[in-house]
């Protein structure tokens, strides 16, 4: 049985709005980054609120939101960063199922908290996969997977589904966004390339997220690290969450769209449970690292 198609028309694209899903798993050996949503918890919650399969594509909205007109009635949900969502210029809640009607316009305003919001829309998205994923793959100024990038006047078709009862997520189960944020890490392969003094200072100082950050990585500014070892690292495998120390001594947290190999020391690795927190950091936000020793 088929259901009516709903068209989303983007009157404004927002700063950086993309289609995302879990990403391209198991292709790292071919040099293909994983990609996919950065804040997994918020993305999965949005799809649950909309009554979708957990891995249904959705929109990842960064700092400044889009303006979207809906051609029909459908249920949606918004999670993650608080970018003051409005429906027909009236504030709407996050973390619950919302009904929109034909001609309604969803917009966003001031960023109050976090960096990335997630918009799920109930139904089957009529978008094409590339390399097994709907996600945009971001590589600096080039987007090799252009279908996942939202521009002004972009349109998306979604085959609607029967409505579900309204769902809510309690505040205790929502992502807590702090500034400064504490990010837990484990020692990386080149952890012992640095002296005890340098390691102690790394975990004592706060770092600030640079404006030169994107979906490939968070560049940090703060106390530069000087390594003891004069050995140069042969290009080696990295994963989202790897914290590299680049030539100027500053840390970089690799994110989902990062390269699959790198030649900088892999000092520590962010615990997977804390990557959602990293995803919600915006330029100017502060964080500190907390070491979680490996259990032998």
MOLINUR-V72873 format. One record per run of one state. SS is the DSSP state (H for helix, E for strand, C for the rest). FROM is the first residue (numbers start at 1). TO is the last residue. If there is no record, write none. Layout:
ss->{SS:SS}
from->{FROM:FROM}
to->{TO:TO}
This chain:
ss->{C:E:C:E:C:H:C:H:C:E:C:E:C:E:C:E:C:E:C:E:C:E:C:E:C:E:C:E:C:E:C:E:C:E:C:E:C:H:E:C:E:C:E:C:H:C:E:C:H:E:C:H:C:E:C:E:C:E:C:E:C:E:C:E:C:E:C:E:C:H:C:E:C}
from->{1:5:13:16:21:28:31:40:50:58:63:67:71:74:83:85:88:90:92:96:97:98:101:105:109:113:122:124:126:130:131:133:134:138:140:142:144:146:149:150:155:160:168:169:171:174:181:188:191:194:195:196:205:207:210:217:222:227:228:236:238:242:246:251:255:261:263:265:271:272:280:286:292}
to->{4:12:15:20:27:30:39:49:57:62:66:70:73:82:84:87:89:91:95:96:97:100:104:108:112:121:123:125:129:130:132:133:137:139:141:143:145:148:149:154:159:167:168:170:173:180:187:190:193:194:195:204:206:209:216:221:226:227:235:237:241:245:250:254:260:262:264:270:271:279:285:291:296}
